Amino acid sequence: MDGYNFSVSTLSNMTITIQGMATTTVGINFLLSFPLNSYVMWLIVSGTGSGVASEIFSLNLAVCEMFFCVGSVLLRSFCFMPSDLLGKVACFVLGAVACARPMFQCCICLEHHLAVLHPIIFLRSRPLRYRLMCSAVIWLVIFSISLICATLVGFMIMFILAMMSLPLCAVKMFCCLAILRALKKPGPGAGPKRSSSNQAKMKAFKIVLVILVYELVTYSPVFILVVLSSGNRLTSTEVIIGIAIVFSIMMATSFTQPLLHLHRVGKLPCFRLNTG
């Protein structure tokens, strides 16, 4: 009996600790990510940097991250005030963001891949209408997956996210390696023109590499949780704890993308990367 009481007490204390950590993470994420992404949206819409046409995928990412801030707040509210409607809305928003992040990041990687290895195709696809069509198709897919997530429990959402992120991560890795190979390959010409080309390639490589590392850090815990859970190696309580940790990591890394964009447009001089 004493051992049973100890287990219940330990589990209760662990649950309270996780709830506190999750609430703190949501608060920090909202205070940091929401204003950063709002600033990024304002910079893109106002024409700072490359303009709306060139930054349409970054704009979509900023919108997704702002939705994620709202969805995380709704999810925490659902934990304190259980409601079927609130829970479905929170799962819908979080499912949308969890799908939108890797998809639009993949678009950014493919864009830089085309710019380095297939510049003619890249120039032909630069008009805004093509990027808007691509964004519309992606949002349609996101909306469909989000409707499914709204009817599922936390683990099934993790499973869908893992299965969807795996091929997208492979595409990002391919883009990163292809750009690195092009960077190492000696190009034609010499002098300032060749130096400028190498700087552009290095800039593209750094951007894709940062996105790839971000993907691995954010979604590796998802794959680990899905593998362990599918093999019945975790109890239901451990699965719940794992889901809380995964969402905490996703929230903790949500302001990485806006910081990367601010690096590129030179709005963070204290932390500016040498991207050319």
N, C-alpha and C positions, 0 to 999 in steps of 0.2 A: 504493500500500500504506500509506504514512504517513497519507494522508487517511482511508483505511478504518479504521486503528487509532484515529485521532482521533475518528471518528464513534462507534465502538464504546465508546471510553473515555468520551466525552461522554454517550452514552446510558446507560451503566452508572452514572455519577455522578448523572445526573438521576433514574434509578430509585431509587438509594439515598436521595437527598434527599427524593423523594416518599414513599417508605416511612417515612422518619423523621418527616416532617411528618404523615403519616396516623396513625402510632402516637402521636405527641404529641397530636394532636387527639382521638383516641379516649380517651386518658388524661384529658385536661382535661375532655372531655365527661362521662366517667363520674364524675369527682370533683365536678363542679358539678351536672350534670343529675339524677343519681340521688338525692342527698339533697334537692334542691329539689322534685322531683316526689313524693318520699316525704312531705315536709312538707305539700305541697298535698293529697295524699290523706288525710293524717291530719286536716288542718283541715276538709276536706269531710265525712269520715265522722264526726268528732267534733261536727259541727253548727256550727262556726264560720262565720260569714258567713250565706249564705242557706239553708243546709241541703242535704241530699243531693238532694232533688227538683229544686231550682233549679240545682244545679251538676252534674247527672249527666253532661253532655257534657264539662265540665272534668275530671271524675273519669276519664272514659274517655280523655281526652287524656293525663292524667298516667300512666295505665296504659300507654298506647302509648309514651310517651317512656321509661318504664322498660324496656320491651321493646326499644326502640331502643338503649339503653345496653348491654343484654345482647347484642343482635344485632351491634353494632359490635365488641364484644370478641371474639365468635365469628368475625367476618369477619377480624379481624387475626390471630387464632389460626390460621385456615385458611391465611393467607398464609405463616405460618412452619411450620405442620404440615399440609400438604395432605391432605385426606381428603374423599371424596365425601359421606359423611354429614354431616360438619361444614359443608361448603360448601352443601349443600342446606338444612340447618337455618338457617344464616346468611342465605341468600337468602330463605327463608320468613319469618323474623322481620323482616328489613329491608323486604321487600315489603309485609308487613302494616302496618308503621309508616308507610311511604311513602304507602300508601293511606289509612290511618286518620287521619293528620294533617289533610289537606285536607277529608276528609269531616266530621269532628267540628268542625273550625273553621267549616265551612260551616253546620253545625247551630247553632252559637253565633251566627253572623251572622244567620241566618234568625230565630232566637229574638228577637234584639234588634229586628229589622225588624218582626216581628209585635207586639212590645210597644209600639213607637212608632206604627206606622201602623194596626194592627188589634188594639187592646187587648182587644176582646171575644173574638176567636178565641184570643188569647194566654192569657186567663184560663181559657178552656175547655180548653186543652191543658196546663195546669199540673200536673194530677195525675201522680204518679210513674209510673203504669202506662203512660201514653202515651209518656213519654220512654224507659221501659224497652223498650217494643215497638220504638220507632224505633232505639234502640241495638242491639237484638238483630238487626234487619234489616241494619244497617250492618256489624255484626261478621260476619254470614253472608256478605255481599258481600266483605268484607276477607279472610275465610278462603278463599273461592273464588279470589280473585285471587292470594293468597299461595301457594296450591298450584300455580298456573300459574308464578309467579315462581321457585319452587323447581326448576323444570325448565328454566329459561332462563339465558342468559348475561347479563352486566352490561348490555350495550347494549339488549337487548330489554326488560329491566326498566325502563331509562330511557325507552324508547319508550312502554311501557304507562303509566308514571307521568305522562309529558307529556300523553298523550291523555286521561287521566282528570282531570288537574288543570286543564286548559283550561276546561271548562264550569263546574267548581266555582269557579274564579277569577272567571269572568264573573258567577256568582251573588253572590259577595262584593262585587264592584264595584257591581252593581245595588243591593244592600242599603245600601252606603255612600252612593251617590248619592241613593237614596230617603230615607234618614234625613236627609241634608244638606238636601234639598228641604223636608222636613217641618220642619226646624229653622228655615229661613229664612222659612217661611210663617207669618204672624201667626195665633196661635191665639185662641180665644174667651176672654173674661174678662180680668181684670187683677189686679194685686197679687200677693200671695204665691203664690196657686194657680198663676198663669201662670208665675211665676218658677220654681216647683218643677218644672213640666212641662218648661220649657226646659232646666233642669239635667239632668233625666232623659234628654231627647233628646240633649243634648251628651255625656253619659256614654256612651250607646249608640253615638253617632257615633265617639267616640274609640276605643272598644273595637273596633268594626268596622274603623276606619281602620288601627289598629295591626296587626290580623290580616291585612288586605289588603296592607299594606306588607311584612309578614313573608312572605306568600305570594309576592309579586313578587321579593323578595330571594332567597328559598330556591329557587324553581322556575324563575326566568328562565334560570339556567345550564343547567338540564335541557333547556329548549326550544332554546336555542342549540346545545347539544351534539347534540341529535337532528337539527336542521336541517342542521348542518354535516356530520354523519356520513352522513345519508341522501343528500347530494349528492356523496359521495365526495371531499369536500374535505380529509379528514383521513386520515392513515395509521392502521394498527391500533395502533401505539405511541401516537400522539396521542389516539386514542379511549380507550385505557386510562388515560392521564394525565388526560384530561377526566373520566372516570368517578370517578377518585380525588379530583379537585378538587370535583366535584359532591357526593359523599358527605361530603367534609370540610366543605363549606358547610352541608350538612344537619345535620351533627353540631354545628357551631359555633353554630347557631341553635336547638338543641333545648331550651335552657333559657329561651328567650324567653317561651313560653307560661306556665310556672310563675311567672315574674317578673310577668307581666301579671296573673295571678290574685292574687298576693300584693299587688300594687298596689291591686286592687279591694277586698280585704278589710282594707286598712290595716295590713299586716304588714311593710311596707317604708317606714317613716316618712322615712328619709333620701332616698328617691327617689319620694315619693308624688306621684302625678299629681292635678291638680285636676279630678277627675271628678264632683264633686258629692256 
